[in-house]
Amino acid sequence: MNTNIFEPATIGSLQLNNRIAMAPMTRARNADGIPNENNALYYSQRAGAGLIITEGVAISDTAKGVLYIPGLYTAEQVEGWKKVTAAVHAKGSKIFAQLWHVGRVSHTSNQPNGQAPVSASDIQAAQSKAWGYDENGREGFVTASKPRALATEEVGQVAQDFARAAKNAVKAGFDGVELHGANGYLIEQFLNPHINNRTDQYGGSVENRSRFLLEAIDASIAAVGAAKVAIRLTPYGGLHELPHYDELEATYQYLAKELSDRKIAYIHIMDQQSRGSFALPEGFLERFRQWYDGVIILAGGMDREKSERLINAGTIDIAAFGEPFISNPDLVDRLQHNWPQTPPKRELHYGLTMEGYIDWKTYKEQEALSEAI
């Protein structure tokens, strides 16, 4: 097989202009949590991607661990996102909202009334940082606060928060939602037995620790349909203090089977080596492909050669790129024509300034400027 990753393709339930996705990236540009014209411009500038997955979007007022992130739990937020989805669809791309609950990777200043964040347990992520306010009211990185363990009946309520956000996403014009089950946030806190010390039906066995993830998926499917529901996973990841455990591979094999049965839109796997954490072990993706018969997206350290090799081998279906899309809004064109890429400025990744957000030039714009000088 020799797939042209730049040509339109029907991939599962998705009809895409190409096999390149823009991965979710926190940009923290919404002081009031409501998307606006600047967000619409940012995403539409990058709509050369066949599929755009938004930054993490808070599913409730207790889901946040970063200041200035948008949400999908109020009517005003839904109206704001309509501007974004309309702008992206006008360029011919598809867009999924990534639904986010950070769990214990939060700070009391991110929470309503300064309450403790919630998690699978009360074990603190004491080496992890949230973006909030310190004791002097100064904005910046702050140590994640000690969480409160969710009561048994509350776990199902959070699953319903995912479903409500999914329903709001579709109302806002999104083509679907991707639940954030990765990078050490709430869903993964339930999966990991070093963090999840529960003795109820959400703790103990692989099946019990996977229950919250599957309940959130099932509630979202009930709300918007399986073809509009996806999930991001980071097997073997270690971000936000998630140690490896003996049943790690068995956990993801179980999830692959359960999610295959549910016929969701896709599973988005991230290799965290690109974020300074553990790499996926040799052969894991090939094993995962045997367990899961749906669409697989891979992100993390991707380039054109790696993308084409894995897609042609049938190991993955779509290649996702993150940081390169920030400073290269025309990344798909640059990949296709082997044009040089503009390096990002990481000091501008977050914050309320529009510099480093919507002011990046395409390759053709850069060339035109050079010729004009």
Summary of the structure (lengths in Angstrom):
residues: 373
radius of gyration: 19.7
end to end distance: 45.6
largest distance: 68.4
contacts: 1316
relative contact order: 0.14
helix: 38%
strand: 17%
